Amino acid sequence: MTQTNVLKKSELADMESVDDVRFIKDANGLDYIEIENRFATAKLALQGGHVMHWQPHHTKKPVLWLSDQSRYETGRSIRGGIPLCWPWFGAHPTDSSLCMHGFARVTPFTVIDIGQMNNGYTRVILQMKHTENAQRQLSYPYTLVMTIEIGETLSIKLSTTNRATQPFFMGEAFHTYFNIGDVKKVTVSGLEQTEYADKLLDYWRDKQEEAIKFNHEFDRVYVSTVAPVTIHDPVFGRDIRISKKGSNTTVVWTPWEKKAHQMADMPKDEGWRNMICVETANAMENLVMINPGYTHILAVEYAATDF
């Protein structure tokens, strides 16, 4: 992806200058934020409020995985990082012509505030713009705000406020791609004794007995769980811990070789072995109902520890 002209301060209304933040526009007109503070580096795309990169200085490898075949175009989601699924997860429940995983991941966000926190982390606050495409797919009034805190850990909060006069239901997820040494060698713990729906077996229900290991395509929706999850990666020599609030669903997915090579924006080599998705979500029977005037917050914190 070619990056060009750094945005001037005057182009960001009334925003104070922050030394460790750069605003970039690429050749396709998409806007990005690059951040470096004393704890970590990160990169965000304003389209979709998409965290593309995060690497604490104490880790040898980026924590997030980004496909080398990702497409950076208006109205198209990025493969990798943390795509946002909202206001539904998966296909729309009644209209399959609408955007898979909702429209938030291809809708531009605007910067509300950026600043350094007392602990030295960088906080970015974004709000989704109201566009004609969004209005066509979701007609009731709402406010969607994302708060991202970047440092030794990465924390994200997604706040949905119901501005309508009636309650509404929604699904949501942080569809996070993690950078790993080899999917065939990692294990995922924290979901033992949790019920799941297996999407590869027509949502057949069963219970996870042990820590998860992978030797084929895997796509399971773990329901009614608030437990933290840990990815144990012996190749990269680190654990990645995913802690969450306001979420009762965890999704675990890897496409494996055949499906990965059928996807235009996945690597054409064995790059699929270097990613695993562990998604913080509310889906299936864990959809969220928000009453008029109320706000629901989906929150996650990622921490990587080398061993």
KAKA-V142381 format. One record per helix or strand of 3 or more residues. SS is the DSSP state (alpha for helix, beta for strand). FROM is the first residue (numbers start at 0). LEN is the number of residues. If there is no record, write none. Layout:
# KAKA-V142381
ss=SS from=FROM len=LEN
ss=SS from=FROM len=LEN
This chain:
# KAKA-V142381
ss=beta from=2 len=4
ss=alpha from=8 len=3
ss=beta from=20 len=6
ss=beta from=30 len=6
ss=beta from=39 len=6
ss=beta from=49 len=7
ss=beta from=81 len=6
ss=alpha from=103 len=3
ss=beta from=107 len=9
ss=beta from=121 len=7
ss=alpha from=131 len=6
ss=beta from=141 len=9
ss=beta from=152 len=10
ss=beta from=167 len=12
ss=beta from=186 len=3
ss=beta from=194 len=4
ss=alpha from=198 len=3
ss=beta from=203 len=4
ss=beta from=217 len=6
ss=beta from=228 len=5
ss=beta from=237 len=8
ss=beta from=248 len=6
ss=alpha from=255 len=7
ss=alpha from=270 len=4
ss=beta from=274 len=8
ss=alpha from=283 len=3
ss=beta from=287 len=3
ss=beta from=294 len=12
